[in-house]
Amino acid sequence: MGNKIINLVEENFYEWLCSTGHLLPRNERELKRFEKLYPVGSIDINENAIDPLSIILGTRIEKRLSINQSFIVSSEPQELKMAARKFDGLPSDILDQIKRNQKNNKDDINDKS
């Protein structure tokens, strides 16, 4: 099984940006690379959410994403934290990992003192 090595250097950096979809492909070679990376049907797009005319005319309103703590935190991680505190039903490999992490944290604190 031969893996092809990609030599990414400053001279071909722009070409790879075009081939990977970060910029529009400029020629057949870049387009073929792009199509190989992203075959038809591999990306699910909500076409109703895209207004090409507003993009072309420059009237598209940019939507800012705001990430707040209440959005990120769900009940599942809290349950896992409680399970870890009580050690209820945790497999032995997870318990060993917790103990290693606690030991490493204590060692790091002692090294900094």
N, C-alpha and C positions, 0 to 999 in steps of 0.2 A: 504494500500500500504506500504509494508515494505522495508525500505532502509537498506541495509547491511552496517554496520559500518566497515571501514577498519582501522585496528590498525597498523599504520606505525611506526615502531621502528627501532633502529639501527640493530637489529638482522635480520630483514626481508627486509631491505632497498635494498640490492643487488638483492634479489628475485623480488622486484617490479620494479627495473630498467630493469630487463630481461623481466618482464611481460608487461611493457609498451612500449617496443621497443627501449629503449635507449641502451640496450645491447641485444645480441642474446639470445632467450629463451634456457634454458638448459635442460628442462624436459617437460613432457606432461602438467603439471599444469600451468607452465608459458606460454606454447604455447596456451593453451585453453583460458587463460586470454587475451593474445594478440589478438587472433582471435575474441574474444567477443568485445574488444575495437575497432578493425579495421576489420570489416567484409570484405570478398572478394568483390572487386569492389568499396569500399568506398574511396580508394585512387587512384587518376589518376596519372599514371607515364608515362613519355615519355621514353619508352624502347629504342628508337634509340639513346638517349643521354647518355646511360649507356654502358660503355665498361668493362665488368666483367674481361676480361683478363688483362687489364691494372691495375685494382685494385689488382688482385691476384699477378701479377708480380711486383707490386710496381712502375710501370712506369706512373701511372696516374698523370697528370699535374693538380695541384690545381689551381682553378680559384678564384681569389680575386674579391670580390665585392666592388665596390667603390660607395659610396653614396655621391652625391654632391647636393648642394642647388638647382641647376637648374633642377635636376631630380625629386626632391620632390615637388617643387612648380609647380602648374599648373594654368591655367586661372580661374578655378572654385573657389578656395579659395580667389583669388583676387576679384572676383565679389562679393563674400559673404562679404568680408571686406568693399567693397564700399557700399553695401546695408546696412550694419550695421552702417556705418558712416552717411549715409543720412536718415536712418530709413525708406527707401522706401519699402513698401510691407511686412514689418516684422510683424508677428502675435504678439498680445499683450503679450502672455506668454514669447516670446523671448525678447521683449522690457523690460519686468519686470526683466527677468534674467540678461540682460545687466546692468540695473540700480543697481541690487543687487550686481553684480560683481564689478562695479565701486565703490559702497559704501564700500564694503569689502576691496577693494584695498586702498582706501583713509584711512580707519580705520587702516589697517596694517601699512601704512606709518606713520600715526600719533602716533601709539603705539611705533614705533621704534625710533621716535625723542626724 
